[in-house]
C-alpha cells in the first residue's frame, strides 16, 4: 500500500486553513439564540448545550460570550472530524486524495460556515467514536451512547448519523449475527426521539414564559424565528413546509443550493457502491444508500436545505472511511477509481460551486482577501 507523499498532506492542511479563512465567520442571531436554550423550564429540545454553557456565562449572555462558545464548539468538532480523515489518509495515497477532495468540496465549506450551530457538536461526537472498534461490545455501546446524547443536543442526530453508524457496524461484521448489534444505534435514536416527543415539548401555557426567559437571558437581541421553535410541533412543521414548497424563493433555494449538493451525494453513493466488495449483499448496499440519503429526509419538515445537503455529502465521505477500515483491499480499488484526471475534474467543479451559507448573509460569498474584512465581525 503506497503511503501519501508529505507534500500532499501539507497541501491538505493548507487547504483546510484557507477554507477556515473563507468560511469561519461569527454566528448569526438565529444560531446564537439556539445556543442559549437551556432547561430553566424543564426538559426542552436543543437545551443541552445552553444548560452546560450556563456554567460559563452565568445569568446573562453577551454577544462576545456566544462568539467564544460558538468558535470553540465549531473548532472542536472540525478538529475531531479532520483527525478521523487524517488517520486514514496517512495510510494510503488513495485515502489522502479522498481527504483532499473532501476539504476542497463546497460541502466542507458549508459545514464550516455553520459556525456555532449544534451540528458541529454532533459531528465531533460521531468523529470521536469512529476511533473505536465497531466490532467490539464497547465500540457498539459508545455508538449508542453518542446517538442518545446527541439527540438531547439536537434531534437531527437521528436522521444525520444513526443510519450511518448502523452501516459502520454492519460492514465491520461479516456474519448474519451482526444485525442486532448493528441496529442498536438506530433503536436508541428512535427511543430518544419518543422521549423528547413526550417530555421535551413545553406545554403551550409555558411557551411564552420560556421565550421571555431566553430574551431576558441574552444581552443581544434574541432571534424570534429561533425562539418560535419552542412552539412548533411536528404537524406545525409539516404545515409550514407545505406552504414553503409553494414559494418561489424556496424553490430557487432547492434548485441553486440543494441540487448541487444532491448531485454530489449521488456521486458519493456511486463511488461507495463501486468500492464495496463483490460479495456484499443487497442489505449492505441499502444501508449505504440509506445512510447518505437519511439527512435529506429532514427537507420534509424543515427548510435548511444547505445544512441537510452538506451532512449528506459528509456521510458519503465517512462511509468510505468505514469501508477502508473494514476492508483493507478497498484502498487499492479506490486508487484505481479515483484517478488523477478524475480528481482534478472534481476539484475544479467544487471550486466553481458555492451554496448559500448560514452566517454570511443572503447569497453573499466572501473569498480572499475580502474574507479578512469579514473576520473583523468577531471583534464587534
C-alpha positions as CSV (number, residue, x, y, z in Angstrom):
1,X,0.0,0.0,0.0
2,X,1.5,3.3,-1.1
3,X,1.9,5.9,1.6
4,X,0.9,9.5,0.7
5,X,3.8,11.9,-0.1
6,X,4.5,14.6,2.5
7,X,3.7,17.4,0.0
8,X,0.1,16.1,-0.4
9,X,-0.5,16.1,3.4
10,X,0.9,19.6,3.7
11,X,-1.3,20.7,0.8
12,X,-4.4,19.3,2.6
13,X,-3.7,21.3,5.7
14,X,-3.1,24.5,3.7
15,X,-6.5,24.0,2.0
16,X,-8.1,23.5,5.4
17,X,-6.6,26.8,6.6
18,X,-7.9,28.6,3.5
19,X,-11.3,27.1,4.0
20,X,-11.4,28.4,7.6
21,X,-10.3,31.8,6.4
22,X,-13.1,31.9,3.8
23,X,-16.0,30.4,5.9
24,X,-15.3,30.7,9.7
25,X,-17.4,33.7,10.5
26,X,-19.3,34.7,13.7
27,X,-22.7,33.1,14.2
28,X,-25.8,34.9,13.1
29,X,-28.6,35.8,15.5
30,X,-30.6,32.6,14.9
31,X,-27.5,30.4,15.6
32,X,-26.6,32.4,18.7
33,X,-30.1,32.3,20.1
34,X,-30.4,28.5,19.8
35,X,-27.1,28.1,21.6
36,X,-28.6,29.7,24.8
37,X,-31.6,27.4,25.1
38,X,-31.5,25.7,28.5
39,X,-33.5,23.6,30.9
40,X,-34.8,26.5,33.0
41,X,-38.4,25.4,32.5
42,X,-37.7,21.7,32.3
43,X,-36.5,19.4,29.5
44,X,-36.7,21.1,26.1
45,X,-35.4,20.2,22.7
46,X,-31.9,21.6,22.0
47,X,-31.4,22.8,25.5
48,X,-28.5,20.6,26.4
49,X,-25.6,22.9,25.3
50,X,-27.2,26.0,26.7
51,X,-27.6,24.3,30.1
52,X,-23.9,23.2,30.1
53,X,-22.8,26.7,29.0
54,X,-24.7,28.3,31.8
55,X,-21.7,27.3,33.9
56,X,-19.6,29.6,31.6
57,X,-21.8,32.7,31.1
58,X,-23.9,33.0,34.2
59,X,-27.2,34.9,34.5
60,X,-27.0,36.7,31.2
61,X,-25.2,36.1,27.9
62,X,-23.3,38.7,25.9
63,X,-22.6,38.6,22.2
64,X,-18.8,38.1,22.8
65,X,-19.5,35.1,25.1
66,X,-21.6,33.5,22.4
67,X,-18.9,34.1,19.9
68,X,-16.3,32.4,22.1
69,X,-18.6,29.4,22.8
70,X,-19.5,29.0,19.1
71,X,-15.9,29.3,18.0
72,X,-14.8,26.6,20.5
73,X,-17.7,24.3,19.6
74,X,-17.0,24.6,15.9
75,X,-13.3,24.2,16.0
76,X,-13.5,21.2,18.4
77,X,-16.0,19.5,16.1
78,X,-13.9,20.2,13.0
79,X,-10.7,19.1,14.7
80,X,-12.3,15.7,15.6
81,X,-13.6,15.3,12.1
82,X,-10.3,16.1,10.4
83,X,-8.5,13.8,12.8
84,X,-10.6,10.9,11.6
85,X,-9.8,11.7,8.0
86,X,-6.1,12.3,8.7
87,X,-5.8,9.0,10.5
88,X,-6.9,7.0,7.4
89,X,-5.4,9.4,4.9
90,X,-1.9,8.7,6.3
91,X,-2.3,5.0,5.5
92,X,-2.6,5.2,1.7
93,X,-2.1,7.6,-1.2
94,X,-5.7,7.0,-2.4
95,X,-7.2,7.8,1.0
96,X,-5.1,11.1,1.1
97,X,-6.6,12.1,-2.3
98,X,-10.0,11.3,-0.8
99,X,-9.4,13.7,2.1
100,X,-8.1,16.4,-0.3
101,X,-11.4,16.1,-2.3
102,X,-13.4,16.4,0.9
103,X,-11.6,19.5,2.2
104,X,-11.8,21.2,-1.2
105,X,-15.6,20.5,-1.5
106,X,-18.2,23.2,-1.3
107,X,-20.0,20.9,1.2
108,X,-17.0,21.2,3.6
109,X,-17.1,25.0,3.2
110,X,-20.8,24.9,4.2
111,X,-20.1,22.8,7.3
112,X,-17.5,25.3,8.5
113,X,-19.9,28.2,7.6
114,X,-22.5,26.8,10.1
115,X,-20.2,28.2,12.8
116,X,-21.7,27.9,16.3
117,X,-24.5,25.6,15.2
118,X,-25.1,22.4,17.2
119,X,-24.4,20.3,14.0
120,X,-20.7,20.8,14.7
121,X,-21.1,19.2,18.2
122,X,-22.8,16.2,16.7
123,X,-20.1,15.9,14.0
124,X,-17.5,16.0,16.7
125,X,-19.2,13.3,18.8
126,X,-19.5,10.9,15.8
127,X,-16.0,11.6,14.7
128,X,-14.6,10.7,18.2
129,X,-16.5,7.4,18.3
130,X,-15.1,6.4,14.9
131,X,-11.7,5.9,16.6
132,X,-13.2,2.9,18.4
133,X,-13.6,-0.6,17.0
134,X,-17.2,-1.2,15.8
135,X,-16.7,-5.0,16.2
136,X,-16.3,-4.7,19.9
137,X,-19.1,-4.5,22.5
138,X,-17.6,-1.3,23.8
139,X,-17.5,0.2,20.3
140,X,-21.2,-0.6,19.7
141,X,-22.1,0.7,23.2
142,X,-20.2,4.0,22.6
143,X,-22.0,4.5,19.3
144,X,-25.3,4.0,21.0
145,X,-24.3,6.5,23.8
146,X,-23.3,9.1,21.2
147,X,-26.6,8.8,19.4
148,X,-28.5,9.0,22.7
149,X,-26.5,12.0,23.9
150,X,-26.7,13.7,20.5
151,X,-30.5,13.5,20.4
152,X,-30.7,15.7,23.5
153,X,-28.4,18.2,21.9
154,X,-30.4,18.3,18.7
155,X,-33.0,15.9,17.4
156,X,-31.5,15.9,13.9
157,X,-28.9,13.4,15.3
158,X,-31.3,10.6,14.3
159,X,-31.5,11.2,10.6
160,X,-28.0,12.6,10.4
161,X,-25.9,9.8,11.9
162,X,-28.0,6.9,13.3
163,X,-28.2,5.1,9.9
164,X,-24.6,5.8,9.2
165,X,-23.5,4.2,12.5
166,X,-25.7,1.2,11.7
167,X,-23.8,0.9,8.4
168,X,-20.4,1.4,10.1
169,X,-21.1,-1.5,12.5
170,X,-22.7,-3.7,9.7
171,X,-19.7,-3.6,7.3
172,X,-17.3,-4.4,10.1
173,X,-19.0,-7.7,10.9
174,X,-19.0,-10.5,8.3
175,X,-21.7,-12.7,9.8
176,X,-25.5,-12.5,9.9
177,X,-25.3,-12.3,13.7
178,X,-24.3,-8.7,13.2
179,X,-27.9,-7.5,12.7
180,X,-29.0,-7.0,16.4
181,X,-25.8,-5.0,17.4
182,X,-25.8,-3.0,14.1
183,X,-29.3,-1.8,14.6
184,X,-28.7,-0.7,18.2
185,X,-27.8,3.0,17.4
186,X,-31.0,3.4,15.4
187,X,-33.1,1.8,18.2
188,X,-31.5,4.2,20.7
189,X,-32.2,7.2,18.4
190,X,-35.8,6.3,18.0
191,X,-36.3,5.8,21.7
192,X,-34.7,9.1,22.4
193,X,-36.9,10.8,19.9
194,X,-40.0,9.3,21.5
195,X,-38.8,10.5,24.9
196,X,-38.3,14.0,23.6
197,X,-41.7,14.0,22.0
198,X,-43.3,13.1,25.3
199,X,-41.2,15.0,27.8
200,X,-39.3,17.6,25.7
201,X,-42.2,19.6,24.3
202,X,-43.2,22.5,26.5
203,X,-46.9,22.9,27.4
204,X,-48.4,25.7,25.4
205,X,-49.0,27.7,28.6
206,X,-45.3,27.7,29.4
207,X,-44.0,28.7,25.9
208,X,-44.5,32.4,26.4
209,X,-42.6,32.3,29.8
210,X,-39.8,30.3,28.3
211,X,-39.4,32.7,25.3
212,X,-39.4,35.6,27.8
213,X,-36.6,33.8,29.8
214,X,-34.5,33.5,26.7
215,X,-34.9,37.1,25.7
216,X,-34.1,38.3,29.2
217,X,-31.0,35.9,29.3
218,X,-29.5,37.4,26.2
219,X,-27.8,40.8,26.2
220,X,-28.2,40.8,22.4
221,X,-31.5,40.7,20.5
222,X,-32.8,37.1,20.5
223,X,-34.0,35.9,17.1
224,X,-37.8,35.4,17.1
225,X,-37.5,32.9,14.4
226,X,-35.4,30.8,16.7
227,X,-37.5,31.1,19.8
228,X,-40.6,30.2,17.9
229,X,-39.1,26.7,17.5
230,X,-40.3,26.0,21.1
231,X,-43.9,26.4,19.9
232,X,-43.7,24.2,16.8
233,X,-44.8,20.6,16.8
234,X,-44.2,18.1,14.0
235,X,-47.6,18.8,12.5
236,X,-46.8,22.6,12.6
237,X,-43.5,21.9,10.7
238,X,-45.3,19.8,8.1
239,X,-47.9,22.6,7.5
240,X,-45.1,25.2,7.3
241,X,-43.2,23.2,4.7
242,X,-46.3,22.7,2.6
243,X,-46.5,26.5,2.4
244,X,-42.8,26.9,1.7
245,X,-42.8,24.5,-1.2
246,X,-45.2,26.8,-3.0
247,X,-42.9,29.8,-2.7
248,X,-40.5,30.8,-5.5
249,X,-37.6,31.7,-3.1
250,X,-37.7,28.2,-1.6
251,X,-37.8,26.5,-5.0
252,X,-34.9,28.6,-6.0
253,X,-33.0,27.6,-2.9
254,X,-33.7,23.9,-3.8
255,X,-32.5,24.5,-7.3
256,X,-29.4,26.5,-6.7
257,X,-28.3,25.1,-3.4
258,X,-29.9,21.8,-2.9
259,X,-29.4,20.4,-6.3
260,X,-25.5,20.7,-6.4
261,X,-25.3,19.0,-3.0
262,X,-27.7,16.3,-4.1
263,X,-25.7,15.6,-7.2
264,X,-22.6,15.2,-5.1
265,X,-24.4,12.9,-2.7
266,X,-25.4,10.7,-5.6
267,X,-21.8,10.6,-6.9
268,X,-20.6,9.6,-3.5
269,X,-23.2,6.8,-3.3
270,X,-22.0,5.5,-6.7
271,X,-18.3,5.7,-5.6
272,X,-19.0,3.8,-2.3
273,X,-21.1,1.1,-4.2
274,X,-18.1,0.6,-6.5
275,X,-15.8,0.2,-3.5
276,X,-17.9,-2.4,-1.8
277,X,-16.6,-6.0,-2.1
278,X,-18.2,-8.1,-4.8
279,X,-19.6,-10.3,-2.0
280,X,-21.6,-7.5,-0.4
281,X,-25.3,-8.3,-0.1
282,X,-28.3,-6.2,-1.0
283,X,-28.8,-5.1,2.6
284,X,-25.3,-3.7,2.8
285,X,-26.0,-1.6,-0.3
286,X,-29.4,-0.5,1.0
287,X,-27.8,0.6,4.3
288,X,-25.2,2.6,2.4
289,X,-27.7,4.4,0.3
290,X,-29.9,5.0,3.3
291,X,-27.1,6.4,5.4
292,X,-26.3,9.0,2.7
293,X,-29.9,10.0,1.9
294,X,-31.2,9.9,5.5
295,X,-30.2,13.6,6.3
296,X,-32.2,14.7,3.2
297,X,-35.4,13.4,4.7
298,X,-35.4,16.4,7.0
299,X,-36.4,18.6,4.0
300,X,-39.9,17.3,4.6
301,X,-40.2,19.1,7.9
302,X,-37.6,21.9,7.7
303,X,-36.1,24.3,5.2
304,X,-32.4,24.2,5.9
305,X,-31.5,22.9,2.5
306,X,-27.7,23.5,2.7
307,X,-27.3,22.1,6.2
308,X,-29.0,18.8,5.3
309,X,-27.3,18.5,1.9
310,X,-23.9,19.2,3.4
311,X,-24.3,16.5,6.1
312,X,-25.5,14.0,3.4
313,X,-22.3,14.7,1.5
314,X,-20.2,14.3,4.7
315,X,-21.8,10.9,5.3
316,X,-20.8,9.9,1.8
317,X,-17.2,10.7,2.6
318,X,-17.4,9.0,6.0
319,X,-18.9,5.8,4.5
320,X,-15.7,5.4,2.5
321,X,-13.6,5.6,5.7
322,X,-15.8,2.8,7.2
323,X,-15.1,0.7,4.1
324,X,-11.4,1.4,4.2
325,X,-11.3,0.2,7.9
326,X,-13.4,-2.9,7.3
327,X,-11.7,-4.0,4.1
328,X,-8.0,-3.1,3.6
329,X,-8.3,-4.1,-0.1
330,X,-10.7,-1.2,-0.6
331,X,-7.7,1.2,-0.7
332,X,-6.5,-0.5,-3.9
333,X,-9.9,-0.2,-5.5
334,X,-10.1,3.5,-4.5
335,X,-6.7,4.1,-6.1
336,X,-7.9,2.7,-9.4
337,X,-11.2,4.5,-9.4
338,X,-10.2,8.0,-8.1
339,X,-7.6,8.7,-10.8
340,X,-5.7,12.0,-11.0
341,X,-7.7,13.2,-14.1
342,X,-11.0,12.5,-12.3
343,X,-9.7,14.1,-9.1
344,X,-8.7,17.3,-11.0
345,X,-12.1,17.5,-12.7
346,X,-13.9,17.1,-9.3
347,X,-11.6,19.7,-7.7
348,X,-12.3,22.2,-10.4
349,X,-16.1,21.6,-10.3
350,X,-16.1,22.1,-6.5
351,X,-14.1,25.3,-6.9
352,X,-16.9,26.8,-9.1
353,X,-19.8,25.9,-6.9
354,X,-20.9,28.0,-3.9
355,X,-24.0,27.4,-1.8
356,X,-25.8,29.9,0.4
357,X,-24.2,29.8,3.8
358,X,-25.6,30.3,7.2
359,X,-23.5,33.1,8.7
360,X,-22.6,35.2,5.6
361,X,-26.0,36.7,4.8
362,X,-28.3,36.1,1.9
363,X,-26.3,34.9,-1.2
364,X,-23.1,36.5,0.0
365,X,-19.8,34.9,-0.8
366,X,-16.6,36.0,0.7
367,X,-13.3,35.0,-0.8
368,X,-9.7,36.1,0.0
369,X,-8.8,38.8,0.6
370,X,-12.3,40.2,1.4
371,X,-12.7,37.4,3.9
372,X,-10.2,39.3,6.1
373,X,-12.6,42.2,6.3
374,X,-15.5,40.0,7.2
375,X,-13.5,38.4,10.1
376,X,-13.5,41.8,11.8
377,X,-17.1,40.9,12.8
378,X,-15.5,38.7,15.5
379,X,-14.4,41.9,17.3
380,X,-17.8,43.5,17.4
